Amino acid sequence: MTVTGPPSDGHRVDQQPWAALLDEGMVTLPEALASVDEATRASGDRVLILRVAGGLSLDVLLDRGLDIGAAWWNGIPLAWRSPNLVDPGPGRGWEDRFLGGLLATCGPDNIGPPRAGRGQRGTHHLTRAHDVRWWREHTVDGVEVHVGGTVAGTQLNGRRVLVEREIVTGTGAPFVEVRDTVSNRSDQPVAIPLLYHVNVGAPMLRPGARLQVDSDGHRLRHPCPAGREPLVVPAPEAGAEAVVAEHLGVRSDEGWARAVLDTSWADGRLVVGWNVAVLPRLFTWNWPARGAWVLGVEPANSPMFGPERKEPHGGAPLIGPGEEFRTVVRIGVQVPRGTASRSLGSRDERRDPQRDAASSTNNTWDIR
């Protein structure tokens, strides 16, 4: 799969020559390996349903900022689903309208609690995408599916911010890459905060799972409940509080940072990677409440809490008229090289979490 960033060796889960199926005439049409279905659900929401051989199945949400809803790998759901049954629509708060999904983008006007007249989490996730198109590309590796469109954060007499998004996934690669070009189309400098809210739930997430982040430490939005750690997901408990943390000094490799979730429910690890020069911050949302059990992994360019929120522009980068910046976030599953993927096993077949943690530095994992 062609990606932005360093070479991607080692993230494929099989060696099926997907391109050869087309090149040698065993498969006639690319859509036999990478299908795209346009659907309108009973709620009226428009969705692109992507299914690629040897890769991911994804729902791209056209009416929610080209964010990603359901996501499946090897028959296993990756994304968390909110307890909210439906979106009650405009007039209700962001949390009341939040349905979950693999990716919810926050910004480009706010990423945290309401501030300076800006609503919680900003407008992107609840904005319809414009000029949406999709296409396939036949590559040396197989077939890529691309989805593109524009999400506007504009006011008639004020801010005019555009997020031009491209989503890429491909055969044999259980990853999706989200590439955003964010531009200020107004005639004044504007602050543009962004946060990429990646939401992981069961069965990919399991009790005792640890998110591995190479950083200098963390700071908490609120004191941590007794016995809790920001990066360890406990068993579901009624009424459990969410722990929100910022992880300081996240280290990178050739400009890419990553967070890796070990899981004993499958042979893969969920990996989130991002270009750290543009997204230098990482937040996590660890909410183990029974019935709402979730881990959020959230690369960002701005503070979500703390004294910096009181600074001009809330600590977000100030972008001049006509200027732009580009972000890349990759989400996917990796298995150790030489390991065949399998379906979920019984409880007795699951790996031991302590053994996972001890051996995690001995396996070769590639974030890209």
N, C-alpha and C positions, 0 to 999 in steps of 0.2 A: 504493500500500500504506500503510495506517495504521500509524505507528510511534511509539515513545516517543522524544521528543526533537524537535529542530528539523525544519522541513519537509524532505521528501525530494524535491527537484527534481533531475532529471538522472541518476538511476541506472537508469532503464529502458533496456533494450536494443532496444526496438522501440516502435512506436506503434499496434500492433494494439489496437483497441477491445474488449478482452476482455469488459467488462460489456455492451457492445452486442450481443454474440453471444447472450447470455441475454435481454436486454431486448427484442430484436427477434425472438426466436423462432428464430434460426438454430441455436442449441444449446438443447436442452430441459432438460438436467439439469446442475447445477454439477459433478458428478463427471466429466463429459466434459472439463472443463477442469482439474480438480484432483482427482486420484484418491488414495485412501488405502487401502492393502491391509494387512491384519493377517496376519502370517506367523509360523510357528514353524520355525526352521531345524533341520537334522539334529542340531546340537549341543544343541538344546532351548532356545536363546535366542529370546526373543520380540522381534519387530521390527515397527515401523510403516513401511511404504514409501510415501513421499510423492512424487508426480509432478505438477508444475504446468506449465501451458502458458506458454512464454516465461520460465520461471523455473528453479528448481533441482529436481533429484531427490535425495531424502535418505532415508537409513535412520535412524530414531530408535530407539535401543536401550533397550528397556524394562527389561532386566535389568542395565543399566550406567548407572543414574542419569539416564535420559532424555538421555544424551549422544548425539552424532551420529557414525555410522559412515561409510559410503560417501556421497559427495556428487558429483554430476555437473552440469555446465553446458555446454549446447550440444554434447553428446556428449563432453565432456572431463572426466576424473576430477580432482577437486580435492584429495581427502584422501590422506594418506600411509597406507600399509598396512604394519604391522609385519612383520618376518621370522618372527615366531611364527606357526606354522600354526594352533594351537588354544590355548585357555585351559586349562592343566592343572588349574585349579580351586583351591579353598581349600587352604592349606598351603604354597603356593608364593609367592614374592615378587611385588611389584607389577609389576616389569619383566618377569618371566616370564609374567605374565598379560596384559600390555598388547598389544592387537591393533592399536593405531593408531586411525584414524578422524579425521574432521574436528575433533571436539571431545571432549576428555576433561577432566572437571572434577576438580580436586584440592582436598581439604579434606573436610569442614569442621573437621577436627581436626588436620591437618598438610598441608603442601604440598611439603616438601622431603625430605631424608634423615630416617630415623627419629629421633624426638626425644621424650624424656620418656615412653617407653612407647607412643608413637603410631607406627604403621607408615609406611613410605615413601609419600608422596603422599596419604595419608589414605584414607578409606573410601568417598567418594561414588561414584567411577567403578565400584566393584565391588558396589554396593548396588542391589537391585531397587526399582524405583519402585512406589509405592502409589497407588491411586485414579486410575489413568490413564484419560483420556478424550480424545476428539478431536472437532472439529466444523469445519464450513465456515461462512464468512460471505460473503454477497453484498454487495460494496461498490461504490462509484462507479467504482472502477478495475477490478473483475473479481471474482475469488474469492480469499479468504484461507483458509488451512488453519491451524488452531490445535491444538496438542497440549498437554495439561496433566497434571500429576501431582505427587506429593510424594515426596521422597527423605529418609529419616530417618537422622540420625546420633545415635542414642539409646542410653543404657545404663539398665538397670533402676534402679540407684541411683547416678546420676551425671548426665552431660551429656544434655540433650534438645534437639537442634538439628534444625529442619526446614527443608528447602529446597523451597519451592513453586515449581515451574518451569512456564513457559509458552513454547512454541516457536511462532513465527509465520513463515510464508512465503506468497507470493502470486503470482498470475499476472503475467507481464510484468516481474517484479522478481527478478533473480538474487541475492537476499539471503535470509538466514535470521537472525531475531532471537531471542535467548535471554534471557528475562526471569526473573530469580530474586527471590523474596522470602524472605529468610533470617531466621529468628526463633529466639530463645532461649526454649524452653518450660520450662526448669528453674527452680528457685527460688534459684539462685545465679548471679552473673555468670560468663560463660564466654568464652574467647578463640575467635574464629571466623576462621581463615585460609581464604582461597579463592584459587584460581588457575585460569584458564581456558586450557587447553593446546590451542591450535589447531595442527594438524599438516598441513603442506602437502608434497606429494610430486610427483614427475614424473607426467605431462608438464606440469602447470601450473608446476612448479618446473623450472628449467634451469640448467646451469653458467653462472656469471657473473652470475646474478640478484642484485639488491641490494634489501634491505628498507629502505625509506625511513622513517625515524623522526625527527621534529623534537624533539631533546632537547639537553641540555647536555653530554652525553658518556656514558661507560659505565664500569662496573667489572666485572672478570672473576672468575669463581669460581676458575679456575686460569689460570696464564700461557698466553697464546695461542701456539700453534705458529708457527714462523717462516713468514712469508709469508701468514698467515691474518688475516682481519678478521671481527669478529663478525657483520656485516650483509651480507657477500658470500658467496655459496654457491659453492665451488669445484667442479671436476669430481670425480666419484667416485674415491676412492683406497682401496685395500685398507689396512685398519688405521688409517684416519684417525681422529683423536680429536675428540670433541665439544667445541665451544666454547660455554660458557654465560655469558651476560652479563646484567647489569641496566642498563637505560638510564635515566639520571638526568635529572630535571627535564623529563619529557615534556610538551610544550606541547599546549594544547587550543584548540578553537574552540567557543564557546558550551557549554562543559562536556563536549565530546566530544573524545577523543584518537583517533589513528588510526595504523596502520602500513600501508604500501602496498608491495606486491611487484610490481615490473615483471617481465614475462615476455615472451620473444620467441616462445613457442610458440603464442600465440593473440592475438587483438586485445584481450583484457581484462587488467585488473590485479586481482589479488586484494587485497581491502581488509578489514582487521579494525578495527572501531571499538568504543569502550567509554566508559561514563560515568566520567570520570577522578576525580570527587570521591569516589567510593566505591572505585574501583580505581586508586589513584594510582601504582602500580608497573607496569613492563613488563620482562619477561625474554624472552630469546631462547635457543633451543637449536639450534645449527648443527652438524649431524652428517653430514659428507659421506662416510662410510664406504661402500665399494662393497657393495651389497646391503642397505644400511640408510640410504639417502640421504634426508635429511629436514631441514626447517626448521620449528621450533616458534616460534610467536608467543604470548606468555603474559601477558596482563593479570592483575594480582593486587592484593590488598590488604595483603600481608604480605611480609616478607623471606624469601628462599629460602636465602640463605647470608650469611656475614659476621657481625660481632660482635653485631648485633641479635638473632640467633638465640639468643644466650645470655641475653638479657634475660627477665624474667618473661613468660610466655605467648608466648615466641619472637617478640616484636615484633608479634603479631597484635592487632587491635582487640578490646577487651573489651566485650562486649555484656551489658547488664543483663537481669534477669528480665523477660520480657514484651516486650522491645524487639526491633526488627527493622530490617533495611536492605534496599535493593533494588539489584540490579545489572542492567545491560543490556550484552550483547555482540552485535555484529552482524558477520556474516561474509558476504562475497559478492564478486561480480565487477562491475567497472565498465568500460565502454568509453567513449572520447571521444564527446561529443555529435555526432550526425550520422554516426557510423561504423557500418556494418552489420557484424554479427558473421559470422564465417566459421569453417569447420572448420580443423583443423591443416593446415599446409602442409608442403612439402618443406623440407629444410635451406636451400636457396637462397632460400626465400621468407621465412625468419624475419627479424625486425627486428634491427638492430645494437644490442647492449647499450649501447655508448657513446652512440649517438644517442638511445636511450631515456632515459638518465640526463640528457642535455643538454636534452631537450625536456619532461621530466616536469613542470617548473614552468610550462610554457606551455599545457598542456591543463587544462580545467576538470574537476575530479574532486570528487565529493561523497561524504563518508564515510557519509552517512545514507541 
